[in-house]
Amino acid sequence: MSETSKPTTMLEEYEPEQAAKLRWTEAVDGPICELFSALKLEKLSAEDGNGNKVKLSVTKDNEIKIELSSVTIR
């Protein structure tokens, strides 16, 4: 018998979609950016399976540009 997982934060309890988007943003700005930098990639596209998409690319100034779904976060 599987145990059901309970929300751990107020945001997860009352705004589950917002909480999922926040977790995706944290993943993009953390491990995905680290992988992008470590492998010295020029472009990277990823999707989480729930419709959240991200595109990373290197700018002329050698900075990472992040486009999350349709919003640029950095």
Rosetta silent file (secondary structure, phi, psi, omega in degrees, C-alpha in Angstrom):
SEQUENCE: MSETSKPTTMLEEYEPEQAAKLRWTEAVDGPICELFSALKLEKLSAEDGNGNKVKLSVTKDNEIKIELSSVTIR
SCORE:     score description
SCORE:     0.000 S_00000001
   1 L     0.000  127.661 -177.446    0.000    0.000    0.000 S_00000001
   2 L   -87.084  143.811  178.960    1.498    3.322   -1.027 S_00000001
   3 L   -88.236  131.294  179.409    1.609    6.270    1.311 S_00000001
   4 L   -78.089  139.472 -179.759    0.166    9.485   -0.124 S_00000001
   5 L   -84.624  134.707  179.612    2.500   12.447   -0.004 S_00000001
   6 L   -99.368  145.089  175.639    1.223   15.479    1.851 S_00000001
   7 L   -56.575  142.431 -177.164    2.134   19.038    0.885 S_00000001
   8 L  -104.148  -14.952  179.247    5.021   20.308    2.990 S_00000001
   9 L  -127.280  163.878  178.270    4.610   24.045    2.527 S_00000001
  10 H   -62.252  -39.391  179.643    1.725   26.491    2.558 S_00000001
  11 H   -61.950  -42.586  178.717    2.366   27.262   -1.126 S_00000001
  12 H   -65.187  -33.597 -179.647    2.111   23.554   -2.027 S_00000001
  13 H   -69.496  -47.965 -172.188   -1.123   23.300   -0.023 S_00000001
  14 H  -100.665  -23.326 -179.267   -2.933   26.293   -1.503 S_00000001
  15 L  -136.121   67.969 -175.029   -1.162   26.922   -4.835 S_00000001
  16 H   -60.514  -36.217  179.262    0.221   23.563   -6.082 S_00000001
  17 H   -66.837  -40.540  178.043    0.749   24.784   -9.664 S_00000001
  18 H   -64.146  -40.705  179.671    2.697   27.820   -8.431 S_00000001
  19 H   -64.575  -40.799  178.800    4.809   25.564   -6.185 S_00000001
  20 H   -64.647  -40.673  178.868    5.615   23.234   -9.101 S_00000001
  21 H   -65.502  -37.899  178.466    6.665   26.180  -11.263 S_00000001
  22 H   -64.581  -43.322  177.855    8.886   27.465   -8.443 S_00000001
  23 H   -62.070  -39.578  178.494   10.584   24.046   -8.121 S_00000001
  24 H   -63.829  -43.957  178.582   11.161   24.012  -11.897 S_00000001
  25 H   -60.859  -42.515  178.362   12.687   27.499  -11.753 S_00000001
  26 H   -63.954  -38.312  178.616   14.988   26.406   -8.918 S_00000001
  27 H   -66.608  -41.034  179.465   16.074   23.348  -10.929 S_00000001
  28 H   -64.461  -48.099 -175.643   16.793   25.484  -13.985 S_00000001
  29 H   -75.373  -10.204  179.082   18.763   28.091  -12.054 S_00000001
  30 H  -107.073  -99.830 -173.175   20.676   25.384  -10.157 S_00000001
  31 H   -60.527  -36.525 -178.579   21.624   21.984  -11.604 S_00000001
  32 H   -68.020  -43.498  177.096   20.628   22.703  -15.216 S_00000001
  33 H   -64.062  -39.542  178.623   22.739   25.892  -15.347 S_00000001
  34 H   -62.156  -43.717  177.669   25.617   24.070  -13.664 S_00000001
  35 H   -62.652  -45.557  179.356   25.467   21.286  -16.273 S_00000001
  36 H   -56.937  -45.606 -179.603   25.262   23.847  -19.083 S_00000001
  37 H   -70.403  -44.421 -177.015   28.351   25.642  -17.758 S_00000001
  38 H   -61.946  -37.919 -179.305   30.323   22.497  -16.916 S_00000001
  39 L   -87.032   -2.942  179.826   29.870   21.056  -20.408 S_00000001
  40 L    52.157   49.613 -179.777   30.563   24.478  -21.995 S_00000001
  41 L   -80.769  156.512  175.654   27.496   24.203  -24.217 S_00000001
  42 L   -92.359  -37.235 -179.885   26.360   26.948  -26.592 S_00000001
  43 E  -145.114  149.927  177.304   22.624   26.080  -26.465 S_00000001
  44 E  -152.600  134.662  173.905   20.405   23.753  -24.456 S_00000001
  45 E  -122.027  140.903  179.231   16.655   23.079  -24.469 S_00000001
  46 E  -145.105  155.407  177.092   14.857   21.061  -21.802 S_00000001
  47 E  -140.575  142.508 -176.969   11.300   20.146  -20.831 S_00000001
  48 L   -91.976   -0.911 -179.617   10.045   18.667  -17.567 S_00000001
  49 L    91.354   -9.821  177.767    7.161   16.657  -19.045 S_00000001
  50 L  -110.326   15.351  179.032    4.527   18.962  -17.550 S_00000001
  51 L    94.103   -6.842  177.412    4.778   21.586  -20.269 S_00000001
  52 L   -81.813  124.966 -177.796    7.490   23.657  -18.578 S_00000001
  53 E  -123.192  153.741  176.838   10.256   24.405  -21.066 S_00000001
  54 E  -141.937  143.684  173.552   13.598   26.148  -20.830 S_00000001
  55 E  -126.870  129.285  176.232   16.147   27.357  -23.362 S_00000001
  56 E  -116.551  142.247  176.632   19.672   28.300  -22.349 S_00000001
  57 E  -151.582  160.746  178.841   22.172   30.026  -24.600 S_00000001
  58 E   -96.298  130.978  179.360   25.435   31.934  -24.342 S_00000001
  59 L   -84.556  174.472  177.040   25.275   35.669  -25.119 S_00000001
  60 L   -59.852  -30.947 -179.440   27.939   37.768  -26.869 S_00000001
  61 L   -84.343    9.077  179.105   29.131   38.851  -23.416 S_00000001
  62 L    66.245   31.984  175.187   29.667   35.181  -22.482 S_00000001
  63 L  -106.197  161.197  179.463   26.727   35.196  -20.046 S_00000001
  64 E   -92.104  125.153  175.205   23.975   32.590  -19.812 S_00000001
  65 E  -100.392  128.447 -179.026   20.576   33.682  -21.120 S_00000001
  66 E  -116.488  123.296  174.159   17.683   31.676  -19.663 S_00000001
  67 E  -114.464  111.437 -178.942   14.231   31.630  -21.277 S_00000001
  68 E   -99.802  115.123 -172.133   11.743   29.779  -19.077 S_00000001
  69 L    52.397 -108.526  178.139    8.637   28.841  -21.059 S_00000001
  70 L  -112.483    9.485 -176.366    7.894   32.273  -22.538 S_00000001
  71 E  -113.745  131.537  175.053    9.513   34.352  -19.779 S_00000001
  72 E   -86.714  119.927 -177.399   13.192   35.343  -19.672 S_00000001
  73 L   -99.070  -13.663  177.024   14.370   34.966  -16.063 S_00000001
  74 L  -155.892    0.000    0.000   17.979   35.992  -16.507 S_00000001
